[in-house]
């Protein structure tokens, strides 16, 4: 007998007796395969986008400053907050990823249950990321030695960056190692 699937569940769950059981290390491998290189490339994409955004805002604020005979120039003090708002806003959004991460097929999720991060978790993640960049970029190398390739800001916020395709059951069957068409 085939049971109907409630609208809230896009993919029917297999009965417990038929569901494939992956060991923790195998599941982590599927989630994090190639994530470090993708994170680096995503960071460069985001750096370019943030740079273009800051440049555009600077030009607008500069022109506003000229039009107001200098009274608008103090608004340029908000420009250092643009990268923080960019990362925090995108991580807290429904996409759960910055545009660079989205292009590279990454998504930010809670480590405990792979759920969507809260606004507070996204803020902690963002603040710790920029703190790590400020103190020493080499601290990002922690990801080479941790489970699920987590950096210090991942560990501190309780979040993890994984491949989005590994979380989609239908896609995982054919495009991930260990998957099958059955």
Secondary structure, 3 states (H helix, E strand, C coil): CCCCCCCCCCCCCCCCCCCCCCCHHHHHHHHHCCHHHHHHHHHHHHHHHHHHHHHHHHHHHHHHHHHCCCCCHHHHHHHHHHHHHHHHHHHCCCCCCCHHHHHCCEEEEECCCCCECCHHHHHHHHHHHHHHHHHCHHHHHHHHCCHHHCCHHHHHHCEEEEEHHHHCHHHHHHHCCCCCCC
